[in-house]
Amino acid sequence: MGKIEIPIGPQHPALKEPENFRVILEGEKIVGINLRLGYNHRGIEKACEERTYMQDIYLIERVCGICSHSHSTCFIQAVEEIARVEVPRRAIYIRTLVGELERIHSHLLWLGVAAHEIGFDTLFMYSWRDREKVMDILADISGNRVNYGINTYGGVKRDITKEQLQKILKTIDMLEERTKYYIQVTREELSIIKRLSNVGKLSKAEAIEFNAVGPVARASGVDIDTRRDDPYAAYDEVSFKVITDNHADVYGRTLVRIGELMESYSIIRQVIENMPEGPISVKVPRKIPEGEALSRYEAPRGEDVHYVKSNGSDKPERVKLRAPTLANIKVMLKMIENYNLADLPIIVAAIDPCFSCTDRMILIENQDTRSSEVMDWKSLRQYSINWYKKRGIKF
Amino acid sequence: MAREEEMGQELIKNFDFLDEKIRVPRERRIFIDVSVDKFEEILEFLKNKIYFNMLCTITGLDDGNTLGIIYHLANKEGIVINIKIRVPKDKPKIKTVIEYFPSAEFYERELVDLFGIEVEGLPEGTRYPLPDDWPDGQYPLRKDWKPDVLKKESE
């Protein structure tokens, strides 16, 4: 049979982010694949060098909308290491708490996306409904649904009240019940098992050879987790299991992520129970002494790696970011080979890709649209009602 | 930091020229400076003899007259060895490490696009991460590069 090359993307209805696949097919079977990335390259690393450390926190928090806290914590840890800052215990606990809440929202988001890719939209709606509960907590403690802005050099910006902690515990109880149900669904629901098993296989040897990270590696039986292996924040003071699985396929990746949700609930309970009292930040000088540091952070998608080099001024000399998706690209291409074209969306989704993070790094500013206006919820709602009314849609 | 010191000693035992070139700034972090001609030997030793088999990433650096390249290798215990090599800025050329770490491909393509470092042995393929119509000879992460170049190009 002749070979056909099919271009998918960078703009394509089935893709959530801009990327380009050139898939070579023999019938339905994928026999070769080429990937072009970089459509989201925003020059963030260069931009960091031209801004002060304080501005860089805001910039780095916007590398990704899902794991914003992961990137900012990873970066701040490197800078704090160079400046030899002793971060207060309470701040470390708050960082850990937000980090785990972020993992819950990211994994629930993933579960929804994966369910949608296999046409199981009921599960997609269930898990996204539950995810809203975590988003509410995050909005409650930080004021934002994404880009929480919790971190600052030497600690965190906002304290958490006892009432907020109680509220989190109650929500966690409810989410734990829901997650138990998802575990039951993924273990028993035949349509999920049959659709996800033996799809996107990645052997343990391949996962190690290609340096896979995060849930992708763990679902192939590779027992790695930065939270345990290279502990940061409060992870050396809480106990948790590193979830691994030997299915080595998309089904295994699902089980690992759902299992990690249960561990996150347990970590959050421990963090809240042992949350120390005291200050939430210490003052860090504007200029950071000369030095270099490498920081690692287990983001929901896998390991974030940040390298920071300082030159004694208030701007970094070099900031290098590596998001987990870039580490998993090679294994993803490996996983797709020899499967059907119809398997491509779920295999790609199963690494929980975030090409925005990966590309991270040209600034175009439109001088005409720099004016800004703040709208409150009421006026925003009124604006949308008027918008529809003008177009003849009744309310 | 006993474990890290031990590893440093073991490296010096095998490669005596590394004496004084190893820094351990904190637990689980080791920094090494090596010359380009000794780099592959050490990389091979780290990966196959003492099992640093995870390549976290490769960082490019503009150090003025030279370009620095740091390979960040991790092992299962969470220890990271950062090996730095330097190449002259007017003729930056290194050899690919994909035979040791297949995952290095994208990191090396970044060095090519962003620093203008020639990577010998890197297979043909699409560039990453800059666009196909990016002007030749513009390497954004070099210190003398300013974004104004792009404005002039588009005018």
HADDOCK unambig.tbl for C-alpha pairs under 7 A between the chains (distance, minus, plus):
assign (segid A and resid 36 and name CA) (segid B and resid 126 and name CA) 6.34 0.50 0.50
assign (segid A and resid 37 and name CA) (segid B and resid 128 and name CA) 6.46 0.50 0.50
assign (segid A and resid 37 and name CA) (segid B and resid 129 and name CA) 6.34 0.50 0.50
assign (segid A and resid 38 and name CA) (segid B and resid 128 and name CA) 6.07 0.50 0.50
assign (segid A and resid 38 and name CA) (segid B and resid 129 and name CA) 4.25 0.50 0.50
assign (segid A and resid 38 and name CA) (segid B and resid 130 and name CA) 6.06 0.50 0.50
assign (segid A and resid 41 and name CA) (segid B and resid 129 and name CA) 6.57 0.50 0.50
assign (segid A and resid 46 and name CA) (segid B and resid 141 and name CA) 6.01 0.50 0.50
assign (segid A and resid 210 and name CA) (segid B and resid 101 and name CA) 6.86 0.50 0.50
assign (segid A and resid 210 and name CA) (segid B and resid 102 and name CA) 5.78 0.50 0.50
assign (segid A and resid 210 and name CA) (segid B and resid 103 and name CA) 5.36 0.50 0.50
assign (segid A and resid 211 and name CA) (segid B and resid 54 and name CA) 5.62 0.50 0.50
assign (segid A and resid 211 and name CA) (segid B and resid 55 and name CA) 6.80 0.50 0.50
assign (segid A and resid 211 and name CA) (segid B and resid 103 and name CA) 6.36 0.50 0.50
assign (segid A and resid 229 and name CA) (segid B and resid 77 and name CA) 5.71 0.50 0.50
assign (segid A and resid 229 and name CA) (segid B and resid 78 and name CA) 4.66 0.50 0.50
assign (segid A and resid 230 and name CA) (segid B and resid 78 and name CA) 4.62 0.50 0.50
assign (segid A and resid 305 and name CA) (segid B and resid 56 and name CA) 6.94 0.50 0.50
assign (segid A and resid 320 and name CA) (segid B and resid 59 and name CA) 6.44 0.50 0.50
assign (segid A and resid 322 and name CA) (segid B and resid 57 and name CA) 6.71 0.50 0.50
assign (segid A and resid 327 and name CA) (segid B and resid 103 and name CA) 6.75 0.50 0.50
assign (segid A and resid 330 and name CA) (segid B and resid 103 and name CA) 6.18 0.50 0.50
assign (segid A and resid 359 and name CA) (segid B and resid 129 and name CA) 6.70 0.50 0.50
